[in-house]
């Protein structure tokens, strides 16, 4: 058997029960998000709390911080999605305005710069740029998702693609494959939300 395949199999076999739970809840959360189902948030909360612990153990400090941020934004998103005028269950999908795009770029660049500085100067991280890049895009993605913006899927696709080799490099093989699955699901989610947005436009006309 090829050494790489053997390594993948061994990595999956050695995956802890805790990581399995985090992966399953994480995948469920993405699927629920794709379907605009409010269960995206309770399942996501379970997953991110586990990953706070795992990221600390594997010295992925930026990821640990961002999962704490995910928790806060999940609570906010849960409230925001359902805080309607009573005529509908949830707020509809929308796209960024020009001003919101400026805010998004500021969030991305600001969080990346801050994370690189912290990771290089105050931690023993051996992948500061890599870790900061995935985390910055994830911070943006979570904010946009909580606001139910179509652009959140673009940020998640970029996050997932970069995370695949990062987690494999760190020995979290199952999580690496989870991000491969997330890339596919995020792409599907983009087109699903885009269809929802187009449906709203048709209905309003």
Backbone as ProteinMPNN parsed JSONL, in Angstrom:
{"seq_chain_A": "XXXXXXXXXXXXXXXXXXXXXXXXXXXXXXXXXXXXXXXXXXXXXXXXXXXXXXXXXXXXXXXXXXXXXXXXXXXXXXXXXXXXXXXXXXXXXXXXXXXXXXXXXXXXXXXXXXXXXXXXXXXXXXXXXXXXXXXXXXXXXXXXXXXXXXXXXXXXXXXXXXXXXXXXXXXXXXXXXXXXXXXXXXXXXXXXXXXXXXXXXXXXX", "coords_chain_A": {"N_chain_A": [[0.846, -1.201, 0.0], [0.462, 2.287, -0.709], [2.557, 4.676, 0.944], [1.41, 7.2, 1.595], [-1.347, 6.697, 1.486], [-1.476, 4.782, 3.492], [-0.773, 6.388, 5.637], [-2.974, 8.114, 5.741], [-5.061, 6.304, 6.357], [-4.153, 5.343, 8.855], [-4.225, 7.733, 10.257], [-6.977, 8.308, 10.31], [-7.911, 6.103, 11.763], [-6.724, 6.598, 14.216], [-8.026, 8.813, 15.035], [-9.592, 10.76, 17.5], [-12.517, 10.232, 19.587], [-13.67, 12.602, 20.291], [-12.884, 14.351, 18.236], [-14.228, 13.143, 16.126], [-16.904, 13.669, 16.837], [-16.885, 16.472, 16.666], [-16.37, 16.797, 13.938], [-18.614, 15.547, 12.722], [-20.735, 17.136, 13.728], [-19.899, 19.553, 12.67], [-20.064, 19.143, 9.888], [-22.818, 18.658, 9.695], [-23.726, 21.169, 10.468], [-22.894, 22.814, 8.329], [-24.424, 21.733, 6.255], [-27.005, 22.295, 7.188], [-26.831, 25.077, 7.126], [-26.589, 25.521, 4.385], [-29.129, 24.852, 3.616], [-30.554, 26.857, 4.729], [-31.456, 26.419, 7.307], [-32.261, 26.823, 10.68], [-31.017, 25.178, 12.494], [-28.383, 25.176, 11.93], [-26.978, 26.661, 13.777], [-27.127, 25.542, 16.586], [-25.884, 23.005, 16.116], [-23.479, 23.846, 15.065], [-22.388, 25.216, 17.241], [-21.752, 23.182, 19.087], [-19.712, 21.887, 17.652], [-17.733, 23.94, 17.36], [-16.971, 24.505, 19.988], [-15.678, 22.163, 20.734], [-13.556, 22.26, 18.956], [-12.178, 24.481, 19.889], [-10.843, 23.452, 22.059], [-9.312, 21.376, 20.781], [-7.727, 22.867, 18.98], [-6.148, 24.297, 20.754], [-4.659, 22.231, 21.931], [-3.174, 21.359, 19.713], [-1.656, 23.556, 19.156], [-2.666, 25.507, 17.427], [-3.238, 28.411, 17.602], [-4.508, 30.69, 16.584], [-6.681, 29.539, 15.303], [-7.933, 28.491, 17.537], [-8.741, 30.839, 18.816], [-10.466, 31.867, 16.848], [-12.471, 29.985, 16.811], [-13.625, 30.436, 19.266], [-14.639, 32.918, 18.68], [-16.42, 32.116, 16.685], [-18.324, 30.882, 18.284], [-19.477, 33.05, 19.676], [-20.475, 34.519, 17.481], [-22.229, 32.651, 16.475], [-24.242, 32.57, 18.371], [-25.125, 35.208, 18.064], [-25.873, 35.139, 15.312], [-27.894, 33.231, 15.384], [-29.841, 34.643, 16.785], [-30.131, 36.891, 15.044], [-30.982, 35.807, 12.554], [-33.551, 34.939, 13.147], [-34.854, 37.12, 14.099], [-37.287, 38.644, 13.144], [-40.066, 40.513, 11.704], [-42.232, 39.056, 12.359], [-43.748, 38.234, 10.232], [-42.462, 36.354, 8.773], [-40.389, 33.395, 9.125], [-37.601, 33.659, 9.087], [-34.955, 36.016, 8.313], [-34.353, 37.095, 4.927], [-31.967, 35.914, 2.402], [-29.299, 38.027, 1.41], [-27.218, 40.375, -0.468], [-23.975, 41.928, -0.228], [-23.754, 45.478, 0.123], [-22.005, 48.21, -1.481], [-20.679, 49.621, 0.553], [-20.702, 47.68, 2.563], [-19.031, 45.816, 1.406], [-16.617, 47.17, 1.573], [-16.323, 47.223, 4.344], [-16.04, 44.481, 4.714], [-13.59, 43.88, 3.471], [-11.949, 45.367, 5.128], [-12.298, 44.035, 7.572], [-11.167, 41.552, 6.896], [-8.423, 42.186, 6.176], [-7.598, 43.581, 8.452], [-7.943, 41.7, 10.552], [-6.194, 39.7, 9.668], [-3.663, 41.002, 9.727], [-3.453, 41.622, 12.472], [-3.538, 39.047, 13.607], [-1.238, 37.796, 12.517], [0.768, 39.361, 13.699], [0.348, 38.795, 16.441], [0.663, 35.976, 16.527], [3.305, 35.631, 15.639], [4.793, 37.011, 17.527], [3.914, 36.412, 20.111], [3.338, 33.722, 20.482], [4.161, 30.183, 20.129], [3.693, 29.258, 17.61], [4.227, 27.39, 14.653], [3.356, 27.848, 12.156], [2.533, 30.574, 11.431], [1.68, 32.455, 9.359], [0.129, 30.883, 7.659], [-1.809, 29.9, 9.462], [-2.945, 32.331, 10.269], [-4.018, 33.271, 7.863], [-6.083, 31.426, 7.112], [-7.686, 31.803, 9.329], [-8.388, 34.535, 9.23], [-9.979, 34.69, 6.891], [-11.986, 32.991, 7.755], [-13.045, 34.388, 9.918], [-14.203, 36.546, 8.581], [-16.019, 35.092, 6.978], [-17.754, 33.983, 8.903], [-18.922, 36.254, 10.017], [-20.298, 37.298, 7.786], [-22.028, 35.17, 7.302], [-23.584, 35.164, 9.62], [-24.931, 37.511, 9.167], [-26.388, 36.74, 7.071], [-25.454, 36.873, 4.387], [-24.837, 36.387, 0.936], [-22.192, 36.336, 0.11], [-20.792, 35.082, 2.098], [-20.254, 32.433, 1.523], [-18.228, 32.468, -0.35], [-16.05, 33.358, 1.133], [-15.874, 31.188, 2.902], [-15.261, 29.08, 1.162], [-12.674, 29.749, 0.327], [-11.388, 29.673, 2.83], [-11.712, 26.931, 3.469], [-10.298, 25.593, 1.407], [-7.649, 26.388, 1.89], [-7.348, 25.359, 4.431], [-7.314, 22.579, 4.194], [-4.646, 21.428, 3.491], [-3.326, 22.467, 5.742], [-4.377, 21.29, 8.138], [-3.858, 18.636, 7.562], [-1.106, 18.69, 7.543], [-0.707, 19.128, 10.244], [-1.445, 16.742, 11.307], [-4.085, 16.176, 11.807], [-5.916, 14.341, 10.317], [-8.564, 13.462, 9.689], [-9.985, 15.815, 10.095], [-8.825, 17.347, 8.111], [-9.871, 16.081, 5.828], [-12.475, 16.667, 6.348], [-12.554, 19.394, 5.774], [-12.145, 19.267, 3.057], [-14.557, 18.158, 2.281], [-16.135, 20.244, 3.177], [-15.441, 22.214, 1.345], [-16.692, 21.372, -0.987], [-19.363, 21.361, -0.084], [-19.669, 24.062, 0.592], [-19.471, 25.258, -1.892], [-21.763, 24.219, -3.09], [-23.551, 25.387, -1.319], [-23.291, 28.092, -1.931], [-24.479, 28.271, -4.497], [-27.019, 27.381, -3.857], [-27.957, 29.379, -2.069], [-27.789, 31.511, -3.802], [-29.742, 30.846, -5.641], [-31.938, 31.031, -3.941], [-31.887, 33.766, -3.453], [-32.399, 34.763, -6.027], [-34.923, 33.751, -6.356], [-36.332, 35.217, -4.485], [-36.188, 37.746, -5.665], [-37.705, 37.31, -7.965], [-40.188, 36.758, -6.846], [-40.759, 39.184, -5.583], [-41.099, 40.77, -7.754]], "CA_chain_A": [[0.0, 0.0, 0.0], [1.239, 3.523, -0.8], [2.767, 5.288, 2.265], [0.459, 8.296, 1.848], [-2.647, 6.079, 1.794], [-1.327, 4.177, 4.817], [-0.801, 7.485, 6.609], [-4.359, 8.584, 5.84], [-5.828, 5.285, 7.081], [-3.707, 5.368, 10.252], [-4.71, 8.968, 10.858], [-8.414, 8.163, 10.555], [-8.058, 5.112, 12.841], [-6.278, 7.201, 15.471], [-8.851, 9.986, 15.336], [-10.289, 10.637, 18.78], [-13.985, 10.315, 19.567], [-14.008, 14.015, 20.377], [-12.748, 14.936, 16.905], [-15.329, 12.605, 15.319], [-18.114, 14.427, 17.18], [-16.719, 17.809, 16.109], [-16.489, 16.697, 12.485], [-20.013, 15.233, 12.383], [-21.538, 18.336, 13.998], [-19.474, 20.585, 11.733], [-20.659, 18.836, 8.583], [-24.261, 18.887, 9.832], [-23.945, 22.615, 10.516], [-22.764, 23.36, 6.971], [-25.588, 21.272, 5.488], [-28.147, 23.09, 7.653], [-26.656, 26.434, 6.616], [-26.874, 25.459, 2.959], [-30.583, 24.754, 3.482], [-31.129, 27.976, 5.49], [-32.12, 25.826, 8.466], [-31.742, 27.443, 11.895], [-30.203, 24.196, 13.226], [-26.981, 25.493, 11.655], [-26.332, 27.254, 14.939], [-26.838, 24.621, 17.697], [-24.89, 22.006, 15.724], [-22.208, 24.55, 14.923], [-21.871, 25.563, 18.57], [-21.112, 21.979, 19.633], [-18.477, 21.668, 16.909], [-16.7, 24.947, 17.612], [-16.471, 24.378, 21.356], [-14.704, 21.064, 20.718], [-12.366, 22.701, 18.218], [-11.414, 25.385, 20.752], [-9.953, 22.57, 22.826], [-8.369, 20.698, 19.888], [-6.783, 23.848, 18.451], [-5.197, 24.588, 21.837], [-3.775, 21.069, 22.065], [-2.289, 21.273, 18.547], [-0.969, 24.839, 19.027], [-3.243, 26.344, 16.368], [-3.821, 29.394, 18.505], [-5.453, 31.558, 15.873], [-7.895, 28.751, 15.124], [-8.581, 28.417, 18.84], [-9.419, 32.118, 19.012], [-11.556, 32.048, 15.897], [-13.587, 29.126, 17.213], [-14.307, 31.182, 20.322], [-15.389, 33.94, 17.941], [-17.546, 31.4, 16.061], [-19.343, 30.658, 19.307], [-20.163, 34.323, 19.892], [-21.211, 34.856, 16.271], [-23.325, 31.688, 16.331], [-25.322, 33.069, 19.228], [-25.641, 36.406, 17.395], [-26.54, 34.733, 14.075], [-29.13, 32.544, 15.78], [-30.788, 35.72, 17.09], [-30.354, 37.76, 13.887], [-31.75, 35.091, 11.524], [-34.953, 34.753, 13.552], [-35.387, 38.381, 14.618], [-38.075, 39.229, 12.056], [-41.25, 41.265, 12.127], [-43.313, 38.118, 12.625], [-44.399, 37.824, 8.987], [-41.721, 35.217, 8.236], [-39.59, 32.715, 10.142], [-36.218, 34.107, 9.055], [-34.62, 37.075, 7.367], [-33.958, 36.522, 3.637], [-30.594, 36.039, 1.927], [-29.038, 39.292, 0.731], [-25.833, 40.552, -0.895], [-23.337, 43.116, 0.323], [-23.73, 46.76, -0.562], [-20.624, 48.659, -1.68], [-20.141, 49.951, 1.87], [-20.474, 46.424, 3.279], [-17.838, 45.214, 0.814], [-15.48, 47.878, 2.168], [-16.214, 46.697, 5.708], [-15.565, 43.102, 4.628], [-12.149, 43.931, 3.181], [-11.304, 45.879, 6.344], [-12.311, 42.931, 8.541], [-10.211, 40.549, 6.436], [-7.044, 42.663, 6.281], [-7.331, 43.932, 9.845], [-7.792, 40.485, 11.356], [-4.976, 39.02, 9.224], [-2.51, 41.722, 10.254], [-3.416, 41.448, 13.923], [-3.22, 37.654, 13.914], [0.17, 37.548, 12.193], [1.566, 40.015, 14.737], [0.205, 38.052, 17.7], [1.217, 34.626, 16.394], [4.763, 35.688, 15.496], [5.453, 37.631, 18.674], [3.439, 35.989, 21.426], [3.054, 32.289, 20.542], [5.179, 29.303, 19.542], [3.134, 28.702, 16.379], [5.199, 27.137, 13.592], [2.709, 28.176, 10.879], [1.777, 31.803, 11.73], [1.032, 33.051, 8.187], [-0.865, 29.897, 7.243], [-2.868, 29.915, 10.462], [-3.61, 33.638, 10.234], [-4.771, 33.412, 6.61], [-7.339, 30.68, 7.228], [-8.49, 32.391, 10.391], [-8.924, 35.822, 8.78], [-11.097, 34.418, 5.986], [-13.061, 32.385, 8.539], [-13.667, 35.485, 10.679], [-15.07, 37.245, 7.63], [-17.099, 34.187, 6.581], [-18.725, 33.823, 9.985], [-19.652, 37.518, 10.119], [-21.213, 37.388, 6.655], [-23.066, 34.163, 7.469], [-24.493, 35.635, 10.665], [-25.738, 38.55, 8.54], [-27.059, 36.024, 5.991], [-24.99, 37.425, 3.124], [-24.42, 35.383, -0.041], [-20.729, 36.336, 0.007], [-20.168, 34.262, 3.139], [-19.809, 31.162, 0.948], [-16.938, 32.691, -1.019], [-15.047, 33.379, 2.201], [-15.726, 29.831, 3.427], [-14.581, 28.254, 0.154], [-11.248, 30.072, 0.431], [-10.952, 29.128, 4.117], [-11.667, 25.468, 3.409], [-9.226, 25.161, 0.502], [-6.369, 26.597, 2.567], [-7.309, 24.54, 5.646], [-7.086, 21.162, 3.883], [-3.258, 21.035, 3.731], [-2.893, 22.88, 7.066], [-4.727, 20.28, 9.128], [-3.135, 17.409, 7.211], [0.258, 18.947, 8.016], [-0.722, 19.044, 11.695], [-1.788, 15.388, 11.715], [-5.532, 16.025, 12.0], [-6.269, 13.84, 8.99], [-10.013, 13.475, 9.498], [-10.388, 17.214, 9.973], [-8.391, 17.766, 6.779], [-10.879, 15.586, 4.886], [-13.69, 17.417, 6.623], [-12.475, 20.649, 5.037], [-12.348, 18.926, 1.652], [-16.01, 18.04, 2.158], [-16.675, 21.588, 3.354], [-15.243, 22.957, 0.102], [-17.772, 20.943, -1.879], [-20.635, 21.822, 0.475], [-19.715, 25.526, 0.503], [-19.766, 25.573, -3.296], [-23.19, 23.932, -3.235], [-24.268, 26.382, -0.533], [-23.296, 29.35, -2.681], [-25.48, 28.214, -5.562], [-28.321, 27.251, -3.213], [-28.355, 30.7, -1.586], [-27.97, 32.358, -4.98], [-31.063, 30.486, -6.157], [-32.899, 31.608, -2.999], [-31.88, 35.207, -3.692], [-33.076, 34.986, -7.305], [-36.339, 33.436, -6.132], [-36.898, 36.387, -3.785], [-36.32, 38.817, -6.65], [-38.814, 36.953, -8.835], [-41.418, 36.895, -6.061], [-41.02, 40.609, -5.338], [-41.531, 41.365, -9.026]], "C_chain_A": [[0.883, 1.254, 0.0], [1.35, 4.171, 0.586], [1.776, 6.398, 2.598], [-0.908, 7.743, 2.231], [-2.607, 5.449, 3.176], [-1.412, 5.243, 5.908], [-2.208, 8.01, 6.825], [-5.199, 7.616, 6.667], [-5.465, 5.289, 8.56], [-4.238, 6.608, 10.97], [-6.182, 8.899, 11.205], [-8.666, 7.214, 11.725], [-7.74, 5.744, 14.203], [-7.079, 8.444, 15.855], [-9.637, 9.77, 16.617], [-11.796, 10.753, 18.604], [-14.431, 11.775, 19.574], [-13.927, 14.682, 19.004], [-13.849, 14.441, 15.978], [-16.614, 13.397, 15.563], [-18.062, 15.825, 16.565], [-16.921, 17.808, 14.602], [-17.946, 16.487, 12.069], [-20.907, 16.456, 12.586], [-21.186, 19.459, 13.03], [-20.081, 20.385, 10.358], [-22.168, 19.096, 8.607], [-24.575, 20.379, 9.808], [-23.872, 23.241, 9.125], [-23.97, 22.976, 6.117], [-26.829, 22.073, 5.879], [-28.054, 24.529, 7.143], [-27.024, 26.512, 5.144], [-28.38, 25.477, 2.704], [-31.32, 25.89, 4.184], [-31.942, 27.483, 6.681], [-31.47, 26.359, 9.733], [-30.904, 26.482, 12.732], [-28.718, 24.333, 12.909], [-26.284, 25.959, 12.922], [-26.128, 26.299, 16.121], [-25.811, 23.55, 17.34], [-23.507, 22.637, 15.587], [-21.576, 24.876, 16.261], [-21.162, 24.371, 19.202], [-19.756, 21.762, 18.974], [-17.39, 22.669, 17.29], [-16.14, 24.864, 19.024], [-15.443, 23.243, 21.457], [-13.421, 21.512, 20.033], [-11.563, 23.758, 18.973], [-10.38, 24.561, 21.53], [-8.897, 21.918, 21.933], [-7.314, 21.659, 19.337], [-5.743, 24.226, 19.498], [-4.178, 23.461, 21.975], [-2.753, 21.02, 20.939], [-1.598, 22.602, 18.219], [-1.413, 25.658, 17.811], [-4.009, 27.469, 17.061], [-4.809, 30.339, 17.825], [-6.766, 30.822, 15.644], [-8.655, 28.6, 16.439], [-9.374, 29.694, 19.098], [-10.615, 32.286, 18.103], [-12.735, 31.142, 16.239], [-14.34, 29.719, 18.398], [-15.177, 32.277, 19.721], [-16.603, 33.311, 17.256], [-18.691, 31.222, 17.059], [-20.172, 31.926, 19.521], [-21.035, 34.68, 18.691], [-22.359, 33.892, 16.014], [-24.521, 32.112, 17.164], [-25.972, 34.297, 18.584], [-26.438, 36.034, 16.137], [-27.87, 34.054, 14.343], [-30.2, 33.591, 16.074], [-31.148, 36.504, 15.83], [-31.228, 37.087, 12.83], [-33.232, 35.031, 11.863], [-35.597, 36.029, 14.079], [-36.113, 39.129, 13.497], [-39.284, 39.975, 12.618], [-42.458, 40.368, 12.373], [-44.021, 37.619, 11.383], [-43.707, 36.618, 8.346], [-40.828, 34.646, 9.328], [-38.168, 33.264, 10.236], [-36.054, 35.298, 8.121], [-34.173, 36.431, 6.055], [-32.463, 36.676, 3.36], [-30.442, 37.391, 1.237], [-27.57, 39.346, 0.304], [-25.286, 41.85, -0.325], [-23.592, 44.356, -0.543], [-22.261, 47.134, -0.761], [-19.95, 48.952, -0.338], [-19.83, 48.676, 2.659], [-19.28, 45.669, 2.709], [-16.573, 45.864, 1.372], [-15.246, 47.366, 3.589], [-15.616, 45.287, 5.693], [-14.065, 43.046, 4.38], [-11.38, 44.403, 4.418], [-11.222, 44.796, 7.417], [-11.244, 41.902, 8.184], [-8.766, 41.002, 6.67], [-6.665, 42.997, 7.727], [-7.091, 42.71, 10.706], [-6.524, 39.728, 10.964], [-3.733, 39.692, 9.818], [-2.348, 41.534, 11.753], [-2.99, 40.039, 14.309], [-1.756, 37.318, 13.633], [1.067, 38.136, 13.276], [1.54, 39.213, 16.04], [0.894, 36.689, 17.614], [2.744, 34.631, 16.319], [5.455, 36.151, 16.774], [5.069, 37.056, 20.034], [3.083, 34.504, 21.53], [4.221, 31.501, 19.959], [4.657, 28.633, 18.268], [4.226, 28.534, 15.33], [4.61, 27.408, 12.208], [1.906, 29.48, 11.014], [1.044, 32.402, 10.54], [-0.119, 32.17, 7.728], [-2.078, 29.953, 8.166], [-3.661, 31.216, 10.402], [-4.468, 33.81, 8.989], [-6.115, 32.696, 6.688], [-8.269, 31.332, 8.239], [-9.134, 33.709, 9.954], [-10.113, 35.623, 7.837], [-12.279, 33.815, 6.74], [-13.793, 33.431, 9.376], [-14.647, 36.25, 9.781], [-16.269, 36.379, 7.259], [-18.174, 34.065, 7.647], [-19.558, 35.087, 10.168], [-20.701, 37.62, 9.015], [-22.337, 36.361, 6.763], [-24.083, 34.598, 8.51], [-25.422, 36.722, 10.128], [-26.532, 38.022, 7.345], [-26.756, 36.645, 4.617], [-24.498, 36.306, 2.207], [-22.898, 35.241, -0.08], [-20.044, 35.488, 1.072], [-19.593, 32.975, 2.562], [-18.474, 31.316, 0.234], [-15.814, 32.686, 0.012], [-14.803, 31.983, 2.757], [-15.0, 28.921, 2.434], [-13.074, 28.486, 0.231], [-10.666, 29.505, 1.73], [-10.733, 27.625, 4.038], [-10.511, 24.963, 2.555], [-7.861, 25.296, 1.177], [-6.228, 25.688, 3.783], [-6.993, 23.076, 5.376], [-5.627, 20.756, 4.124], [-2.762, 21.409, 5.131], [-3.164, 21.796, 8.099], [-4.064, 18.937, 8.833], [-1.698, 17.511, 7.719], [0.357, 18.779, 9.528], [-1.128, 17.663, 12.212], [-3.256, 15.157, 12.007], [-6.137, 15.615, 10.653], [-7.766, 13.911, 8.726], [-10.526, 14.899, 9.32], [-9.988, 17.767, 8.613], [-9.403, 17.332, 5.723], [-12.221, 16.267, 5.102], [-13.688, 18.717, 5.826], [-12.573, 20.434, 3.529], [-13.845, 18.821, 1.37], [-16.671, 19.409, 2.274], [-16.543, 22.413, 2.074], [-16.362, 22.648, -0.884], [-19.108, 21.499, -1.394], [-20.769, 23.343, 0.377], [-20.019, 25.976, -0.921], [-21.246, 25.339, -3.587], [-24.024, 24.974, -2.5], [-24.366, 27.712, -1.244], [-24.404, 29.35, -3.732], [-26.891, 28.061, -4.999], [-28.832, 28.603, -2.719], [-28.577, 31.664, -2.75], [-29.346, 32.101, -5.592], [-32.156, 31.076, -5.272], [-33.021, 33.113, -3.219], [-32.626, 35.548, -4.976], [-34.571, 34.726, -7.176], [-37.038, 34.601, -5.43], [-37.149, 37.529, -4.755], [-37.513, 38.568, -7.562], [-40.147, 37.162, -8.131], [-41.789, 38.354, -5.867], [-41.49, 41.336, -6.595], [-42.901, 40.83, -9.402]], "O_chain_A": [[1.934, 1.273, 0.641], [0.367, 4.218, 1.326], [1.348, 6.528, 3.745], [-1.553, 8.231, 3.159], [-3.563, 5.555, 3.944], [-2.03, 5.04, 6.953], [-2.597, 8.317, 7.952], [-5.947, 8.026, 7.554], [-6.344, 5.245, 9.422], [-4.645, 6.546, 12.13], [-6.599, 9.37, 12.263], [-9.52, 7.474, 12.572], [-8.398, 5.461, 15.204], [-6.825, 9.052, 16.895], [-10.27, 8.731, 16.802], [-12.286, 11.294, 17.612], [-15.429, 12.138, 18.952], [-14.792, 15.48, 18.646], [-14.354, 15.195, 15.146], [-17.324, 13.751, 14.622], [-19.051, 16.309, 16.014], [-17.561, 18.704, 14.051], [-18.448, 17.167, 11.174], [-21.732, 16.779, 11.732], [-22.055, 20.225, 12.615], [-20.556, 21.333, 9.734], [-22.726, 19.673, 7.674], [-25.561, 20.805, 9.207], [-24.689, 24.095, 8.78], [-24.478, 23.792, 5.349], [-27.61, 22.481, 5.019], [-29.062, 25.13, 6.772], [-27.688, 27.452, 4.708], [-28.849, 26.039, 1.715], [-32.55, 25.9, 4.238], [-32.98, 28.051, 7.02], [-30.244, 26.346, 9.846], [-30.15, 26.927, 13.598], [-27.884, 23.684, 13.541], [-25.102, 25.67, 13.113], [-25.011, 26.246, 16.636], [-24.958, 23.215, 18.162], [-22.497, 22.034, 15.949], [-20.354, 24.819, 16.401], [-20.091, 24.526, 19.789], [-18.767, 21.486, 19.653], [-16.244, 22.28, 17.519], [-14.956, 25.124, 19.234], [-14.456, 23.358, 22.184], [-12.324, 21.179, 20.481], [-10.37, 23.912, 18.713], [-9.211, 24.932, 21.636], [-7.717, 21.904, 22.283], [-6.139, 21.303, 19.241], [-4.58, 24.452, 19.162], [-2.981, 23.71, 22.118], [-1.593, 20.679, 21.171], [-1.025, 22.759, 17.141], [-0.623, 26.41, 17.239], [-5.239, 27.482, 17.103], [-5.815, 30.734, 18.414], [-7.841, 31.408, 15.774], [-9.886, 28.583, 16.448], [-10.522, 29.649, 19.538], [-11.658, 32.787, 18.524], [-13.883, 31.502, 15.979], [-15.55, 29.53, 18.526], [-16.291, 32.534, 20.178], [-17.686, 33.898, 17.243], [-19.863, 31.389, 16.722], [-21.402, 31.882, 19.545], [-22.185, 35.09, 18.85], [-23.357, 34.269, 15.4], [-25.666, 32.024, 16.721], [-27.196, 34.421, 18.556], [-27.536, 36.545, 15.919], [-28.848, 34.268, 13.627], [-31.347, 33.436, 15.654], [-32.324, 36.756, 15.568], [-32.118, 37.725, 12.269], [-34.077, 35.067, 10.968], [-36.766, 36.018, 14.466], [-35.61, 40.122, 12.972], [-39.488, 40.054, 13.829], [-43.571, 40.855, 12.572], [-44.813, 36.679, 11.458], [-44.28, 35.945, 7.49], [-40.541, 35.311, 10.324], [-37.594, 33.331, 11.323], [-36.895, 35.555, 7.259], [-33.657, 35.314, 6.075], [-31.781, 37.472, 4.006], [-31.359, 37.847, 0.554], [-26.778, 38.476, 0.666], [-26.043, 42.758, 0.018], [-23.637, 44.28, -1.771], [-21.373, 46.444, -0.26], [-18.797, 48.581, -0.118], [-18.81, 48.602, 3.344], [-18.589, 44.96, 3.441], [-15.576, 45.184, 1.615], [-14.109, 47.109, 3.985], [-14.797, 44.94, 6.544], [-13.354, 42.258, 5.004], [-10.296, 43.9, 4.714], [-10.2, 44.655, 8.089], [-10.507, 41.434, 9.052], [-7.98, 40.284, 7.289], [-5.546, 42.725, 8.163], [-6.151, 42.678, 11.5], [-5.847, 39.171, 11.829], [-2.854, 39.015, 10.351], [-1.241, 41.313, 12.244], [-2.184, 39.851, 15.221], [-1.111, 36.631, 14.425], [2.015, 37.489, 13.722], [2.578, 38.983, 16.66], [1.622, 36.299, 18.526], [3.4, 33.745, 16.867], [6.573, 35.729, 17.067], [5.817, 37.197, 21.001], [2.576, 34.068, 22.564], [5.145, 32.068, 19.376], [5.13, 27.56, 17.893], [5.054, 29.425, 15.138], [5.288, 27.218, 11.199], [0.707, 29.484, 10.736], [-0.105, 32.82, 10.682], [-1.212, 32.66, 7.443], [-3.22, 30.043, 7.713], [-4.89, 31.21, 10.475], [-5.531, 34.428, 9.05], [-7.156, 33.274, 6.374], [-9.481, 31.405, 8.034], [-10.294, 33.968, 10.273], [-11.132, 36.302, 7.965], [-13.434, 34.088, 6.412], [-15.013, 33.37, 9.527], [-15.77, 36.556, 10.182], [-17.401, 36.861, 7.225], [-19.366, 34.044, 7.337], [-20.755, 35.01, 10.441], [-21.849, 37.982, 9.271], [-23.47, 36.637, 6.367], [-25.289, 34.431, 8.323], [-26.562, 36.845, 10.574], [-27.257, 38.772, 6.69], [-27.651, 36.903, 3.813], [-23.818, 35.383, 2.658], [-22.381, 34.143, -0.282], [-18.85, 35.205, 0.966], [-18.574, 32.476, 3.039], [-17.671, 30.382, 0.218], [-14.76, 32.088, -0.205], [-13.663, 31.624, 3.054], [-14.204, 28.076, 2.843], [-12.292, 27.536, 0.202], [-9.579, 28.927, 1.727], [-9.707, 27.109, 4.48], [-9.823, 24.015, 2.934], [-7.014, 24.412, 1.046], [-5.118, 25.288, 4.132], [-6.455, 22.397, 6.249], [-5.382, 19.825, 4.891], [-1.872, 20.745, 5.661], [-2.267, 21.424, 8.856], [-3.745, 18.186, 9.755], [-1.146, 16.55, 8.254], [1.386, 18.338, 10.038], [-1.153, 17.438, 13.423], [-3.641, 14.06, 12.411], [-6.77, 16.41, 9.959], [-8.192, 14.364, 7.664], [-11.398, 15.152, 8.49], [-10.719, 18.563, 8.024], [-9.755, 18.107, 4.833], [-13.007, 16.427, 4.168], [-14.714, 19.099, 5.263], [-13.031, 21.316, 2.803], [-14.339, 19.325, 0.36], [-17.636, 19.707, 1.571], [-17.422, 23.212, 1.752], [-16.907, 23.543, -1.529], [-19.889, 22.038, -2.178], [-21.857, 23.855, 0.11], [-20.735, 26.954, -1.131], [-21.898, 26.152, -4.242], [-25.072, 25.397, -2.987], [-25.394, 28.387, -1.177], [-25.17, 30.307, -3.841], [-27.852, 28.552, -5.591], [-29.999, 28.939, -2.922], [-29.45, 32.529, -2.688], [-30.031, 33.035, -6.01], [-33.173, 31.561, -5.768], [-34.119, 33.667, -3.178], [-33.396, 36.508, -5.015], [-35.384, 35.398, -7.809], [-38.183, 34.931, -5.739], [-38.18, 38.199, -4.689], [-38.248, 39.496, -7.897], [-41.105, 37.667, -8.716], [-42.956, 38.731, -5.966], [-42.173, 42.358, -6.529], [-43.447, 41.205, -10.44]]}, "name": "protein", "num_of_chains": 1, "seq": "XXXXXXXXXXXXXXXXXXXXXXXXXXXXXXXXXXXXXXXXXXXXXXXXXXXXXXXXXXXXXXXXXXXXXXXXXXXXXXXXXXXXXXXXXXXXXXXXXXXXXXXXXXXXXXXXXXXXXXXXXXXXXXXXXXXXXXXXXXXXXXXXXXXXXXXXXXXXXXXXXXXXXXXXXXXXXXXXXXXXXXXXXXXXXXXXXXXXXXXXXXXXX"}
